Amino acid sequence: MNTHVVKPDAKPNISATLAILFCCVLFVCCQGPKKNFLRAQGHHIVNGQGDTIILRGMGLGGWMLQEGYMFRLGFLGQQYRIRESIEDVVGKEETDRFYNEWLVNHTRRIDIDSMAAWGFNSIRLPMHYNLYTLPVEDEPVTGENTWLEKGFALTDSLLTWCKANGMYLILDLHAAPGGQGNDLNISDRNPDKPSFWESEANRRKTIALWRKLAERYADEEWIGGYDVLNETNWGFEDAADFRGTAEQTNVPLRQFLVDVTRAIREVDSNHIIFLEGNGFANNYNGIFPKWDDNLVLSFHKYGNPNTEASIQRFLDLRDEHDIPLWLGESGENSNTWFTEAIALCEQNGIGWAWWQNKKMGINQPLEITPPEGYTALLDYWSGKGKKPSHEEALRILNQWLENLKLENNIFHRDVVDAMFRQVYSHDALAFKNHAIRKGTVLNAADFDLGRQRVAYYDTDTASYHYTPGMNTQGNRGRSYRNDGVDIQADTSGYYVFHIENGEWLQYTLNIAEEGIAQLLLNVASETDGGRIIVMINGKILSEPIEVPATGGGQTWATIPIQLPEFSPGQHRIRIVAETGGFNFKSMTFD
């Protein structure tokens, strides 16, 4: 290869140099902002091309920060207490290994690829500060910051996976130094130490962390923005205002938000800064007016009705301060509530992020199965049982680590369907491919996918746990599916229980052969009660059928019902409880 070397005594060609410089400047200027950078523009979030972007996101709760309720450990609560409990049964070395493997197994490339395939276009990363820096009290030199590579490396990997899928990554400081609220679990707060609001050193460290993150990711266009402080819940004016919902001025919170914005803007002028108010991101008294042109108001919504009135105060703030809205956290409810909440947001041009992708339980896309023997650990940690041996505890914990992996999770297709398809569709789909032949058994819990009053009807379809006087639950059995239908496990699978007057279930069938002439309903009732109507393709098949008393809720009896001759192809059958009071296990085609 020939290389032209300019000798030290050679005279430079000034004209040529200026021409090259001019071309370089022109090239850079013509590039403009990168096309994928998000920014606030009026009431909307837009990309570099000016296209409005509706963020449809999922939070990674439980990965960098465990909250006890996610793993049936609500009696322990904070992550540091969970860690202490694990150390008690297996020792410090094995506990350190457990948490290292937890970070490796819980969220991997396959999880992000899957979420992209389901329809999500963004990820919210709830960060624990202790993966990025030491606690204030552990710093070798007071006032300085030790940076830990682990948190930054995990974030880098996650960003790489997001970029590969064209997904935005929003960084969320969920656990700030000292803890930012009186709800201790959310921020892994130790109440025996100074909180975030009681320690200037904690606030300085937090601002330094955000400056470090912004410096690292300033030019990353798939970073969607910085959610700088999750869910403050603190009474600044009145300590008795435990949740910060009555606060009128929020002076310390506004000052922090202004200070952290200033530090970020010293190194990063590209990214959105998401603002969360007091009272779990619901109280914005005193937070405005704006101090930056690239801010988004992030509110959180749980357990209240999905009406325009429920978000009106945020719509008013949007209009008053010309700022976009983002529902930065929601979920922990039934599919019906999910569909209604997302529809409400999107009808108002608001993006959203759900909480969370996986935990133990049914109301998220992925369910972590408790390891065998897990109850023994819970009993010991809660003071109800004896201490398991080191070997047994280690076996349980290692199985828990394996169960974290997506391929070992239970995928709740119904949740994803409710969050995407059902928001815009009133059609029902088969939950499973019910290819019906003589002898086929169809489980009662495998009713169609779809909205309430489309695939099923239940009198109690969601939980309004933050709305006084609305004591509803959704799926009372909290198993198998996240629709409003009450489903419970037994030794051979699942059955539908707590059936009330007028409730019904629909099944889309693929009749695969001729000659099917009888339907056998498997039902149970402790006392005489219940009348069933069977409908085929929208027509009532016969007079109501009495459900006999079987002597127990899982003592099953068979009711034979004559069917019209089915031609092969698609048909719909609906089982209607004219009067409830019985349980429904399955139906067999004969």
C-alpha angles and dihedrals in degrees: 000000000000114000124192111220121196107219120223093248095044116114112238120234099243095190093052091046092052091048092053091047091051091051091050093051091046091050093051093046093049091053092066119181117341108269097238101049110117122222140169115259116174108301094345144072109231136180128234091279092054095252115146111245123205106201112220104185148167128211123227096221114169096031107088092008127037120205113197098233091061090068102030088266099117089129088065097038110174124068094236089058091048089051092050090051092052091048089053092062103035108017134245099289094053091042091055089050091048093055093045090053091044090062091048097047105035100065122020139155090275090059093054093043089052094049090051090051091051092055108267116137099185144038128211111209114206102208129202108213092218091073089060105035142004123266113265092250092053098052111120089217117039112242096016128106125232110203119214118210095209097077094042092048092050090050091048091053092048091049090052091054091047093049091051088057098040090246127145119237116212115195113220122188098215098163111038122187108286093006124271102231152035091249092087099192096060095062100023088244123182105211091204090069131062112279126229090265094046096052127061088192090060091051093047090051091050092052090047090051092053091048089051092049093046091049090052096047103029093117098038107112094191091062100099095198148288121288092196103191126013123220107334108202107180139127106229096170096032122024089203088066086086097176098037093238095127097045111129104190110021089197097164092047094050091047091052092048091051092046095048091047090053091051093048093048091055088071106014127043094163109072136078117246112214116213123211120191130216122275093055093313094312105095113074099164109144096003095108154100099074120252098190136042096228105059130126125195110232116198128180126221129193136160101351130109118284097237132130087248091061091064100028094108090057093047088052091052089050091054095042097049101026093236131140121246128225126185092221097183136017142130133087092126143085129300091253091056091046093053093047095046094049092046089051091052097046093046086059096044094253125142122216146201122205129215116255144356099204141010138123107297138049109269099089134054097265128040122203110217114225111245120249109275093021091129090063090058092047091049092052095045091048093048096250101107146029124278113269118231119266090251095050093046091049091050091052093047093048091051089050089055091053092047089058091070117100094236088059095045125096109246113221102208090177091064094052091044090053092050096051121010098034093052088071104018133071093188125113123226131194111266088214132008097269101197099181122210133154107297096020113149115210116196116229091227091060095078119146127294112247148087127312108279089021105063098010143349123227126168092223115043108154146025118249095184094157095048115084114230095020102101099171128137115189110215102019092194093054091212142114100355137029098220121111092263113110109241127178134184126240133174094282103037133289139326137188115250140170089050111181134196114293097011118136144182127210128207126193107213135195104209103210101183142023127249100056103143108154139053120202113202116204107212141155136200130175091213135012105294143123137056122213130207118196119207126192118197091340097312126109109245101202147333116303113288121224118234109223124226107258098180097245144039091247098034099106129210129184123234113196117215125186114231131205114250107282120217114212113269139061121337135163125223123191124196109204125192103216083181123009134213099110139091125235122212109168148315128237125207114219 
